[in-house]
Amino acid sequence: MRGITGVAIIAGGMALAGPVIASDALEPEIQESVAPESAQPATSGDLYREMRIQGGQNAARNRHQVLVGDFTCDGVNDQVAGWVDRDNPEGPFFALLFVTGHKGKMQSEMKLIPFAQSEQYALCVDDETAPPVLSWQIVPTEYVADVLGDPGLCNIAVRVDDFMCDAPQFFWSNDATQDGEHWAFYRN
């Protein structure tokens, strides 16, 4: 059985969610994978190195969550970390770091999501006692084509939910934007 594993962890070892394996019933909904030999899994070492480079020397010391799973539809695990960045002089942001070994090349992208109810690309509430929650969601391939308008996107979304407004979702695209970004933002 080909499956997808998702794990969310807060630094310090407290688990938010245990392993989640897609059932055979979901398998037809998952886009076909690229040959595994063309990709390599992202490791926790890759993730924490990129957290330090892109998030600063204290990023990994923040309470953070980690998702591990195939979010690029290439058949190998990627890693996603999320944490509330309170060190940014422009205010608090939810930092979202994607690390993948897609097509044999280690790549990472970081998104800073503001807490601002007035913006589409934002979260609503910065609650110091309960940070937004990372999760993943498999959507039908028809949804990716019809609703998102891009049939080339992976049909596995990385979601960030503060439970106060619609959850921002990010989908992997093999085709990078002009800025070199692969993670497409979507919100209903």
N, C-alpha and C positions, 0 to 999 in steps of 0.2 A: 504494500500500500504506500503510495506516495502521499506524504502529509506535510503539513505546515505546522511549525512549532512557534508559539508565541509565549514569551515570559516577560513579566514586568517585575522589576525589583527596585526597591529603594535602598540607597547606600546604607550600610549598616546591617544588611542581611534580611531585612523584613520584606517578605514577599507580598506583593499586591495580588498576584495571580500566579497560579501554577501553570505547568505546561498545558497547552491546548493543541489538540491534534485534530485536523480536519478529517471528517469521516468520509467513507467512500461515497456517500450521497452527495457531498460537496465537490468531489473530484471533477465531475464534468464541467463545473462552473469555473475552474481555475484555468487560466490561459496556459497553453502549452509552453514548456520550458525550453530554453536554449540548451544545447549540449553541455552537460556539467563540466567537461574538460576545458571549456572555454571560460569558466568562472571559478573563483576561489572564495571560500567562506571568509567573511570578516570575523576577526577574533576580538575578544575582549581587550587584548593588547592594542589592536588597531583602534578600537573605540576610545580607550582612555588616552592614547597618544593624541588622537584628533581632538578630544575634549580639551587637553592642555594647550594644543596649538591654537585651536579656534575659539575656545571659551576662556582661555587664560589659566594661569597656574593654579587657581583655586577652584576651577570648575568641578573637578571630580570630588572635591571636599563638600560640595553642596549636596543636599539630599537630592538624589536623582533616580529616575526610573529608566529601565532598559527593556527594550523589546528585541527579541531574537527570532528571526524567521525569514522566509523568502519573500521580500517585499518588492523585488525587481522581476519576478517571474522567470528567473534563470536557473532554478533548481538548486541553489545553494543559499545558506543563511547569510543574512545581512544583520546589522545591528543599528538600533536607533536609541538615542538617549534623550531625555527631556528633563529640564530642571528650571526652576525660577531663578533668573539671573538678577540679583539685586545690586550687583557691582557696577552696572552700566550707569554712567552719569545722566543719561537721558530718561531714566526711570526704570522700573522693573519690567522685564520681558520674560516670556517663557521661551527658553532656548531649546531648539529642537535640532539635534545633530544626527544626520544619516551617514552611515559608513557601509560601503559595499565593495566587494571584489568583482563587480560585474565585468564580464568578458576578460577576466584575468588582470584587470587593472584596478588597484585600490583607489577608490574615489570617496570623497566626503563632501557634504554640503550642510551648511548650518542656516537655519531660519530663526529669526528673532521675532516672536509674535507679541505685539504690545497688548496691554490691558486697556482697551478703550472701546466702550460700547458704541461709539459713533462711527467706527471703521469696519468695513467688511473683513479685512485681513486682521482680525483681532480677537481677543478673548474678552469676556465681559467683566469678570471679577478676579481681583488679586486677593485671595484669602490666604493669609499667612499660616493658617492652621491646616489647610487642605489644598495642596497644589492641584492644578489640572491633571487629569489622568490620561495616560497614553494607552491606546488599545489599537487593535487592527480589525479590519472588516473585509470580508470577501464579498464583492458585488458581482452580479451577472455581467458577462462580457457585453451583452446588449446594452446594459446601463452605461457602461463606459463609452460605447459608441453613440448611443442616442442622447443621454443626458449630459455627459461631459464633452461630447462632440469630437472625441479623439479615440478611434479604435486601437491606436497604437499604445495606449497607456496600459500598464499592468492593472489587473482588476483587484488588487489587494491594497486597500487604503490604510494609511497610518492616520489615526484620529487623535485629536487633542480635545478633551472635554472638560469644561469648567462647570457643567450642569446648569448654567444660567442662560446660555445662548446656543445657537446651532454650533456643532463641533466642526472646526476646521479639519479638512481631510487633505492628505497629500498622496498623490499617485505617481509612480515612477514612469518616466517616458524615456525610451531609448534615444530619442532625438532631443538633444540639448537645445535650450533657447540660445539666443545670441549672447547672453551672459554666461553661458556654459552650465546652466542649471538643468537638472533632470527631474526634480520633484515639482509636479504641477499642483497648485493650490486649488481646492474646490470647497465651496460651502453652499448648502441649499439656500 
